[in-house]
Amino acid sequence: MKNLLVPALLAACLFAPLSVQAAEVPGLGAGEAIQFGTSYSLDSALLKEHRRINVLLPASYADGKRSYPVLYLIDGGTREDWFHIAGLVQLGDLNGVTREVILVGIEGTDRKRDLTSPSQDPLDIKELPTHGGADKFRLFLAEELKPHIDRNFRTSPETGVIGESLAGLFILETFLRQPDLFTHYIAISPSMWWNKEALSYQAADLLTAQKPGKRSLHLAIGNEGGGMRGGLDRVIAALKANPPAGLTWDFQDFPGERHHSIYHPAALPALRAAFPGPNPIK
């Protein structure tokens, strides 16, 4: 494993630790910051911007011997979905329900740009004027972020990606268009309404074009109707009709959860299915 600060990495795309300030409270003195992972700054040549990357290592990582799967979290900033997904990952590690993984959170800068493909819908264009950058963001993951993580941490070839809403749309589109990018795909309440549900209408042909490969797909949705449900139902029908060879997939329906409440309860069973541990829930 290379050290994060070795001179070789100071050339193009740099990981640099970000400092955390501890608050001082009258009567209690200086506080001590609670560490829950480490933040780094990655200079992306493809995106032409700095991206904050949060990393949570398994408890056994300090032993210095094993390699670990990597789970990439879209919208993985500390003001986004970092803490509640990191908590599920850490708890799963501790109780053996899930395997130990390295969690890598990718903080968003313009998620409406990064997580959407170009749309022909005038309403999409009006409401999300910066949209259409999904292909470039996928290229950033494939050519910059993943290679940097692999060079600097003890990683295995097994990878996963998790996200909700627009991130779920991006993940499902990545599974359909570039299935070899990750091993496990977790898409929760994907925004299937995007571009008048175009991705769902393309799903059957994209699944037919996939080469055989061992991977998993985990889908979930709350009590969302309209294009959200209709689009996902269309994808599920295509999966049932013609699942690619080697694919394991499941769908979890959460009618008691809304779009803004589904992430945590849906992520728990999905993580258990994607990365089952030595003490699984039966």
Contacts in CASP RR format, 6 or more apart in sequence:
PFRMAT RR
TARGET T0000
AUTHOR 0000-0000-0000
METHOD contacts of the structure
MODEL  1
MKNLLVPALLAACLFAPLSVQAAEVPGLGAGEAIQFGTSYSLDSALLKEH
RRINVLLPASYADGKRSYPVLYLIDGGTREDWFHIAGLVQLGDLNGVTRE
VILVGIEGTDRKRDLTSPSQDPLDIKELPTHGGADKFRLFLAEELKPHID
RNFRTSPETGVIGESLAGLFILETFLRQPDLFTHYIAISPSMWWNKEALS
YQAADLLTAQKPGKRSLHLAIGNEGGGMRGGLDRVIAALKANPPAGLTWD
FQDFPGERHHSIYHPAALPALRAAFPGPNPIK
1 152 0 8 1.000
1 153 0 8 1.000
1 154 0 8 1.000
2 8 0 8 1.000
2 9 0 8 1.000
2 151 0 8 1.000
2 152 0 8 1.000
3 152 0 8 1.000
4 15 0 8 1.000
4 17 0 8 1.000
4 40 0 8 1.000
4 152 0 8 1.000
5 15 0 8 1.000
5 16 0 8 1.000
9 15 0 8 1.000
9 148 0 8 1.000
9 151 0 8 1.000
9 152 0 8 1.000
12 43 0 8 1.000
12 45 0 8 1.000
13 42 0 8 1.000
13 43 0 8 1.000
13 44 0 8 1.000
13 45 0 8 1.000
13 144 0 8 1.000
13 148 0 8 1.000
14 41 0 8 1.000
14 42 0 8 1.000
14 43 0 8 1.000
15 40 0 8 1.000
15 41 0 8 1.000
15 42 0 8 1.000
15 53 0 8 1.000
15 148 0 8 1.000
15 152 0 8 1.000
16 40 0 8 1.000
16 41 0 8 1.000
17 38 0 8 1.000
17 39 0 8 1.000
17 40 0 8 1.000
18 39 0 8 1.000
18 40 0 8 1.000
18 41 0 8 1.000
18 52 0 8 1.000
20 33 0 8 1.000
20 35 0 8 1.000
20 39 0 8 1.000
21 33 0 8 1.000
22 30 0 8 1.000
22 31 0 8 1.000
22 32 0 8 1.000
22 33 0 8 1.000
23 31 0 8 1.000
24 30 0 8 1.000
24 31 0 8 1.000
25 31 0 8 1.000
36 56 0 8 1.000
36 83 0 8 1.000
36 86 0 8 1.000
37 54 0 8 1.000
37 55 0 8 1.000
37 56 0 8 1.000
37 57 0 8 1.000
37 86 0 8 1.000
38 54 0 8 1.000
38 55 0 8 1.000
38 56 0 8 1.000
39 52 0 8 1.000
39 53 0 8 1.000
39 54 0 8 1.000
39 55 0 8 1.000
39 78 0 8 1.000
40 52 0 8 1.000
40 53 0 8 1.000
40 54 0 8 1.000
40 55 0 8 1.000
41 50 0 8 1.000
41 51 0 8 1.000
41 52 0 8 1.000
41 53 0 8 1.000
42 50 0 8 1.000
42 51 0 8 1.000
42 52 0 8 1.000
42 53 0 8 1.000
42 144 0 8 1.000
42 145 0 8 1.000
42 148 0 8 1.000
43 50 0 8 1.000
44 50 0 8 1.000
44 51 0 8 1.000
44 140 0 8 1.000
44 144 0 8 1.000
45 144 0 8 1.000
46 136 0 8 1.000
46 139 0 8 1.000
46 140 0 8 1.000
46 143 0 8 1.000
46 144 0 8 1.000
47 136 0 8 1.000
47 137 0 8 1.000
47 140 0 8 1.000
49 109 0 8 1.000
51 106 0 8 1.000
51 107 0 8 1.000
51 108 0 8 1.000
51 109 0 8 1.000
51 140 0 8 1.000
51 145 0 8 1.000
52 77 0 8 1.000
52 107 0 8 1.000
53 104 0 8 1.000
53 105 0 8 1.000
53 106 0 8 1.000
53 107 0 8 1.000
53 145 0 8 1.000
54 73 0 8 1.000
54 76 0 8 1.000
54 77 0 8 1.000
54 78 0 8 1.000
54 82 0 8 1.000
54 86 0 8 1.000
54 103 0 8 1.000
54 104 0 8 1.000
54 105 0 8 1.000
54 107 0 8 1.000
55 102 0 8 1.000
55 103 0 8 1.000
55 104 0 8 1.000
55 105 0 8 1.000
55 149 0 8 1.000
55 153 0 8 1.000
56 86 0 8 1.000
56 89 0 8 1.000
56 90 0 8 1.000
56 102 0 8 1.000
56 103 0 8 1.000
57 102 0 8 1.000
57 153 0 8 1.000
58 68 0 8 1.000
58 93 0 8 1.000
58 100 0 8 1.000
58 101 0 8 1.000
58 102 0 8 1.000
59 93 0 8 1.000
59 94 0 8 1.000
59 100 0 8 1.000
60 66 0 8 1.000
60 100 0 8 1.000
61 68 0 8 1.000
61 100 0 8 1.000
61 102 0 8 1.000
61 154 0 8 1.000
64 154 0 8 1.000
66 154 0 8 1.000
67 154 0 8 1.000
67 155 0 8 1.000
67 156 0 8 1.000
68 100 0 8 1.000
68 101 0 8 1.000
68 102 0 8 1.000
68 153 0 8 1.000
68 154 0 8 1.000
68 155 0 8 1.000
68 156 0 8 1.000
69 99 0 8 1.000
69 101 0 8 1.000
69 102 0 8 1.000
69 155 0 8 1.000
69 156 0 8 1.000
69 158 0 8 1.000
69 159 0 8 1.000
69 160 0 8 1.000
69 183 0 8 1.000
69 275 0 8 1.000
70 101 0 8 1.000
70 102 0 8 1.000
70 103 0 8 1.000
70 104 0 8 1.000
70 146 0 8 1.000
70 149 0 8 1.000
70 153 0 8 1.000
70 155 0 8 1.000
70 156 0 8 1.000
70 158 0 8 1.000
70 159 0 8 1.000
70 160 0 8 1.000
71 89 0 8 1.000
71 101 0 8 1.000
71 102 0 8 1.000
71 103 0 8 1.000
71 104 0 8 1.000
71 159 0 8 1.000
71 160 0 8 1.000
71 161 0 8 1.000
71 162 0 8 1.000
71 184 0 8 1.000
71 271 0 8 1.000
71 275 0 8 1.000
72 104 0 8 1.000
72 105 0 8 1.000
72 106 0 8 1.000
72 141 0 8 1.000
72 145 0 8 1.000
72 146 0 8 1.000
72 159 0 8 1.000
72 160 0 8 1.000
72 161 0 8 1.000
72 162 0 8 1.000
72 182 0 8 1.000
73 81 0 8 1.000
73 82 0 8 1.000
73 85 0 8 1.000
73 86 0 8 1.000
73 103 0 8 1.000
73 104 0 8 1.000
73 105 0 8 1.000
73 106 0 8 1.000
73 161 0 8 1.000
73 162 0 8 1.000
73 163 0 8 1.000
74 105 0 8 1.000
74 106 0 8 1.000
74 115 0 8 1.000
74 161 0 8 1.000
74 162 0 8 1.000
74 163 0 8 1.000
74 167 0 8 1.000
74 168 0 8 1.000
74 170 0 8 1.000
74 171 0 8 1.000
75 81 0 8 1.000
75 106 0 8 1.000
75 107 0 8 1.000
75 108 0 8 1.000
75 111 0 8 1.000
75 163 0 8 1.000
75 164 0 8 1.000
75 167 0 8 1.000
76 82 0 8 1.000
76 85 0 8 1.000
76 105 0 8 1.000
76 106 0 8 1.000
76 107 0 8 1.000
76 108 0 8 1.000
77 105 0 8 1.000
77 106 0 8 1.000
77 107 0 8 1.000
77 108 0 8 1.000
78 107 0 8 1.000
80 107 0 8 1.000
80 108 0 8 1.000
81 163 0 8 1.000
81 164 0 8 1.000
81 263 0 8 1.000
82 105 0 8 1.000
82 107 0 8 1.000
84 263 0 8 1.000
84 264 0 8 1.000
84 267 0 8 1.000
85 103 0 8 1.000
85 162 0 8 1.000
85 267 0 8 1.000
86 103 0 8 1.000
88 264 0 8 1.000
88 267 0 8 1.000
88 268 0 8 1.000
88 271 0 8 1.000
89 98 0 8 1.000
89 101 0 8 1.000
89 103 0 8 1.000
89 271 0 8 1.000
91 97 0 8 1.000
92 98 0 8 1.000
92 271 0 8 1.000
92 277 0 8 1.000
93 99 0 8 1.000
93 100 0 8 1.000
93 101 0 8 1.000
95 279 0 8 1.000
96 277 0 8 1.000
96 278 0 8 1.000
96 279 0 8 1.000
96 280 0 8 1.000
97 272 0 8 1.000
97 276 0 8 1.000
97 277 0 8 1.000
97 279 0 8 1.000
97 280 0 8 1.000
97 281 0 8 1.000
98 271 0 8 1.000
98 272 0 8 1.000
98 275 0 8 1.000
98 276 0 8 1.000
98 277 0 8 1.000
99 275 0 8 1.000
99 276 0 8 1.000
99 277 0 8 1.000
99 278 0 8 1.000
101 275 0 8 1.000
102 149 0 8 1.000
102 153 0 8 1.000
102 155 0 8 1.000
104 145 0 8 1.000
104 149 0 8 1.000
106 141 0 8 1.000
106 145 0 8 1.000
108 114 0 8 1.000
110 130 0 8 1.000
111 166 0 8 1.000
111 167 0 8 1.000
112 128 0 8 1.000
112 130 0 8 1.000
112 131 0 8 1.000
112 166 0 8 1.000
113 130 0 8 1.000
113 131 0 8 1.000
113 132 0 8 1.000
113 133 0 8 1.000
114 133 0 8 1.000
114 134 0 8 1.000
114 136 0 8 1.000
114 137 0 8 1.000
114 170 0 8 1.000
115 134 0 8 1.000
115 137 0 8 1.000
115 166 0 8 1.000
115 167 0 8 1.000
115 168 0 8 1.000
115 169 0 8 1.000
115 170 0 8 1.000
116 124 0 8 1.000
116 128 0 8 1.000
116 131 0 8 1.000
116 132 0 8 1.000
116 133 0 8 1.000
116 134 0 8 1.000
116 166 0 8 1.000
116 169 0 8 1.000
116 170 0 8 1.000
116 194 0 8 1.000
117 132 0 8 1.000
117 133 0 8 1.000
117 134 0 8 1.000
117 135 0 8 1.000
117 173 0 8 1.000
117 194 0 8 1.000
117 195 0 8 1.000
117 199 0 8 1.000
118 131 0 8 1.000
118 132 0 8 1.000
118 133 0 8 1.000
118 195 0 8 1.000
119 125 0 8 1.000
119 128 0 8 1.000
119 131 0 8 1.000
119 132 0 8 1.000
119 194 0 8 1.000
119 195 0 8 1.000
119 198 0 8 1.000
120 195 0 8 1.000
120 196 0 8 1.000
120 198 0 8 1.000
121 194 0 8 1.000
121 195 0 8 1.000
121 196 0 8 1.000
124 131 0 8 1.000
124 194 0 8 1.000
124 195 0 8 1.000
125 131 0 8 1.000
134 170 0 8 1.000
134 173 0 8 1.000
137 170 0 8 1.000
138 174 0 8 1.000
138 178 0 8 1.000
138 181 0 8 1.000
141 181 0 8 1.000
142 178 0 8 1.000
142 181 0 8 1.000
146 159 0 8 1.000
149 155 0 8 1.000
157 183 0 8 1.000
158 183 0 8 1.000
158 184 0 8 1.000
159 182 0 8 1.000
159 183 0 8 1.000
159 184 0 8 1.000
160 182 0 8 1.000
160 183 0 8 1.000
160 184 0 8 1.000
160 185 0 8 1.000
160 186 0 8 1.000
160 274 0 8 1.000
161 171 0 8 1.000
161 174 0 8 1.000
161 181 0 8 1.000
161 182 0 8 1.000
161 184 0 8 1.000
161 185 0 8 1.000
161 186 0 8 1.000
162 171 0 8 1.000
162 186 0 8 1.000
162 188 0 8 1.000
162 267 0 8 1.000
162 270 0 8 1.000
162 271 0 8 1.000
163 170 0 8 1.000
163 171 0 8 1.000
163 186 0 8 1.000
163 187 0 8 1.000
163 188 0 8 1.000
163 263 0 8 1.000
164 188 0 8 1.000
164 189 0 8 1.000
164 262 0 8 1.000
164 263 0 8 1.000
164 266 0 8 1.000
164 267 0 8 1.000
165 188 0 8 1.000
165 189 0 8 1.000
165 190 0 8 1.000
165 191 0 8 1.000
165 259 0 8 1.000
166 191 0 8 1.000
166 194 0 8 1.000
168 187 0 8 1.000
168 188 0 8 1.000
168 189 0 8 1.000
168 190 0 8 1.000
168 191 0 8 1.000
169 187 0 8 1.000
169 190 0 8 1.000
169 191 0 8 1.000
169 192 0 8 1.000
169 194 0 8 1.000
169 199 0 8 1.000
171 185 0 8 1.000
171 186 0 8 1.000
171 187 0 8 1.000
171 190 0 8 1.000
172 185 0 8 1.000
172 187 0 8 1.000
172 190 0 8 1.000
172 192 0 8 1.000
172 199 0 8 1.000
172 219 0 8 1.000
172 235 0 8 1.000
173 199 0 8 1.000
174 181 0 8 1.000
174 182 0 8 1.000
174 185 0 8 1.000
175 182 0 8 1.000
175 185 0 8 1.000
175 187 0 8 1.000
175 215 0 8 1.000
175 217 0 8 1.000
176 199 0 8 1.000
176 202 0 8 1.000
176 203 0 8 1.000
176 206 0 8 1.000
176 207 0 8 1.000
176 210 0 8 1.000
177 206 0 8 1.000
179 210 0 8 1.000
179 211 0 8 1.000
179 213 0 8 1.000
179 215 0 8 1.000
179 244 0 8 1.000
182 215 0 8 1.000
183 214 0 8 1.000
183 215 0 8 1.000
183 216 0 8 1.000
184 215 0 8 1.000
184 216 0 8 1.000
184 217 0 8 1.000
184 218 0 8 1.000
184 274 0 8 1.000
184 275 0 8 1.000
185 215 0 8 1.000
185 216 0 8 1.000
185 217 0 8 1.000
185 218 0 8 1.000
186 218 0 8 1.000
186 267 0 8 1.000
186 270 0 8 1.000
186 271 0 8 1.000
186 274 0 8 1.000
187 217 0 8 1.000
187 218 0 8 1.000
187 219 0 8 1.000
187 220 0 8 1.000
188 219 0 8 1.000
188 220 0 8 1.000
188 221 0 8 1.000
188 262 0 8 1.000
188 263 0 8 1.000
188 266 0 8 1.000
188 267 0 8 1.000
188 270 0 8 1.000
189 220 0 8 1.000
189 221 0 8 1.000
189 222 0 8 1.000
189 224 0 8 1.000
189 228 0 8 1.000
189 259 0 8 1.000
189 262 0 8 1.000
189 263 0 8 1.000
189 266 0 8 1.000
190 219 0 8 1.000
190 221 0 8 1.000
190 228 0 8 1.000
190 232 0 8 1.000
191 228 0 8 1.000
192 199 0 8 1.000
192 200 0 8 1.000
192 227 0 8 1.000
192 228 0 8 1.000
192 229 0 8 1.000
192 230 0 8 1.000
192 231 0 8 1.000
192 232 0 8 1.000
192 234 0 8 1.000
192 235 0 8 1.000
193 226 0 8 1.000
193 227 0 8 1.000
193 228 0 8 1.000
193 231 0 8 1.000
197 227 0 8 1.000
197 230 0 8 1.000
197 231 0 8 1.000
197 234 0 8 1.000
199 231 0 8 1.000
199 235 0 8 1.000
200 230 0 8 1.000
200 231 0 8 1.000
200 232 0 8 1.000
200 234 0 8 1.000
200 235 0 8 1.000
201 234 0 8 1.000
203 234 0 8 1.000
203 235 0 8 1.000
203 238 0 8 1.000
203 239 0 8 1.000
204 238 0 8 1.000
204 241 0 8 1.000
204 242 0 8 1.000
207 238 0 8 1.000
207 239 0 8 1.000
207 242 0 8 1.000
207 243 0 8 1.000
207 244 0 8 1.000
208 242 0 8 1.000
210 244 0 8 1.000
210 247 0 8 1.000
211 244 0 8 1.000
212 244 0 8 1.000
212 245 0 8 1.000
212 246 0 8 1.000
213 244 0 8 1.000
213 245 0 8 1.000
213 246 0 8 1.000
213 247 0 8 1.000
214 246 0 8 1.000
215 246 0 8 1.000
215 247 0 8 1.000
215 248 0 8 1.000
216 247 0 8 1.000
216 248 0 8 1.000
216 249 0 8 1.000
216 273 0 8 1.000
216 274 0 8 1.000
217 239 0 8 1.000
217 247 0 8 1.000
217 248 0 8 1.000
217 249 0 8 1.000
217 250 0 8 1.000
218 249 0 8 1.000
218 250 0 8 1.000
218 252 0 8 1.000
218 270 0 8 1.000
218 273 0 8 1.000
218 274 0 8 1.000
219 232 0 8 1.000
219 235 0 8 1.000
219 236 0 8 1.000
219 249 0 8 1.000
219 250 0 8 1.000
219 251 0 8 1.000
219 252 0 8 1.000
220 251 0 8 1.000
220 252 0 8 1.000
220 253 0 8 1.000
220 254 0 8 1.000
220 262 0 8 1.000
220 266 0 8 1.000
220 270 0 8 1.000
221 228 0 8 1.000
221 229 0 8 1.000
221 232 0 8 1.000
221 253 0 8 1.000
221 254 0 8 1.000
221 262 0 8 1.000
222 253 0 8 1.000
222 254 0 8 1.000
222 255 0 8 1.000
222 256 0 8 1.000
222 257 0 8 1.000
222 258 0 8 1.000
222 259 0 8 1.000
222 262 0 8 1.000
222 266 0 8 1.000
223 254 0 8 1.000
223 255 0 8 1.000
223 256 0 8 1.000
223 257 0 8 1.000
223 258 0 8 1.000
224 258 0 8 1.000
224 259 0 8 1.000
228 259 0 8 1.000
236 251 0 8 1.000
239 247 0 8 1.000
239 249 0 8 1.000
243 249 0 8 1.000
250 273 0 8 1.000
252 266 0 8 1.000
252 269 0 8 1.000
252 270 0 8 1.000
254 262 0 8 1.000
254 265 0 8 1.000
254 266 0 8 1.000
257 265 0 8 1.000
257 266 0 8 1.000
272 280 0 8 1.000
272 281 0 8 1.000
END
